[in-house]
Amino acid sequence: MMPDLGKYADAVLSSYGVSIVLLLVLVVASVRRARRVRAELDEVEQRVRRNG
């Protein structure tokens, strides 16, 4: 299944690991920001509705 990476196996696998971690961090940060922005927008909409 996995190709023989020879003497570069450590470098290649660690690069894959770092890339996966960075992608996960970006996804988590994006989801958190989206939730925060959605909450702020909901608050603004409620204020607008109250003030007519």
CYANA upper distance limits for C-alpha pairs under 8 A (distance plus 0.5 A):
  4 ASP  CA      9 ALA  CA      8.30
  5 LEU  CA      9 ALA  CA      5.24
  5 LEU  CA     12 VAL  CA      8.38
  8 TYR  CA     12 VAL  CA      6.60
  9 ALA  CA     13 LEU  CA      6.41
 10 ASP  CA     14 SER  CA      6.42
 11 ALA  CA     15 SER  CA      6.56
 12 VAL  CA     16 TYR  CA      6.79
 13 LEU  CA     17 GLY  CA      6.67
 14 SER  CA     18 VAL  CA      6.60
 15 SER  CA     19 SER  CA      6.58
 16 TYR  CA     20 ILE  CA      6.68
 17 GLY  CA     21 VAL  CA      6.74
 18 VAL  CA     22 LEU  CA      6.64
 19 SER  CA     23 LEU  CA      6.64
 20 ILE  CA     24 LEU  CA      6.71
 21 VAL  CA     25 VAL  CA      6.71
 22 LEU  CA     26 LEU  CA      6.71
 23 LEU  CA     27 VAL  CA      6.72
 24 LEU  CA     28 VAL  CA      6.63
 25 VAL  CA     29 ALA  CA      6.53
 26 LEU  CA     30 SER  CA      6.52
 27 VAL  CA     31 VAL  CA      6.66
 28 VAL  CA     32 ARG  CA      6.64
 29 ALA  CA     33 ARG  CA      6.60
 30 SER  CA     34 ALA  CA      6.54
 31 VAL  CA     35 ARG  CA      6.73
 32 ARG  CA     36 ARG  CA      6.76
 33 ARG  CA     37 VAL  CA      6.56
 34 ALA  CA     38 ARG  CA      6.49
 35 ARG  CA     39 ALA  CA      6.68
 36 ARG  CA     40 GLU  CA      6.80
 37 VAL  CA     41 LEU  CA      6.62
 38 ARG  CA     42 ASP  CA      6.64
 39 ALA  CA     43 GLU  CA      6.74
 40 GLU  CA     44 VAL  CA      6.79
 41 LEU  CA     45 GLU  CA      6.64
 42 ASP  CA     46 GLN  CA      6.70
 43 GLU  CA     47 ARG  CA      6.82
 44 VAL  CA     48 VAL  CA      6.73
 45 GLU  CA     49 ARG  CA      6.68
 46 GLN  CA     50 ARG  CA      6.69
 47 ARG  CA     51 ASN  CA      6.69
 48 VAL  CA     52 GLY  CA      6.51
